[in-house]
Amino acid sequence: MAKWKSPAARIRITFEPDISLGPGKARLLEGIRDLGSIAAAGRRMGMSYKRAWLLVEQMNAAFEAPLVAAAKGGERGGGAALTETGAGVLKRYRRMEAAAQRAVARDAAALRRMLAKR
């Protein structure tokens, strides 16, 4: 069993059966923001380039404006960056995640105390 400082709440926001935003997509967006590359962000997560691209395409299609702007490779190389919409979506998701964590903290800690000792 992994050692956690405190119980963690994870949220997945589902807008329609096939449109959702959760911890994995948020981490991918953060990776793109931090590394400037869809491929590098995917590698950091242990994800294939194809899977990372698929998720970016899904997110871009789901929102009114794209979340990620990508430039194809070539002499100068490719790259990717969050758009203003992408940065806003990531910020709001992380804010909701933090609010959820605060909301469940007391009960989650009580459940943790009830777990079998390992």
URQUITA-V190908 format. One line per field, one symbol per residue. ss: DSSP state (H for helix, E for strand, - for the rest). phi: phi as a letter, one per 30 degrees, with the letter a starting at -180 (. if undefined). psi: psi as a letter, one per 30 degrees, with the letter a starting at -180 (. if undefined). A space follows every 10 residues. Layout:
ss: ???
phi: ???
psi: ???
//
This chain:
ss: ---------- --EEEE--EE E-HHHHHHHH HHHHH--HHH HHHH----HH HHHHHHHHHH HH-----EEE E-------EE EE-HHHHHHH HHHHHHHHHH HHHHHHHHHH HHHH----
phi: .dccdaeccb bbcccbecbb bbeddddddd ddddciaddd ddeecicddd dddedddddd ddcebecbcb cddledicla bddedddddd dddddddddd dddceddddd dedddddb
psi: kkkkelkkkk lkjkelegjl kaeeeeeeee eeeefgkeee eeeffgklee eeeeeeeeee fflekkfkkk klaaeflall lkleeeeeee eeeeeeeeee eeefeeeeee eefflkk.
//
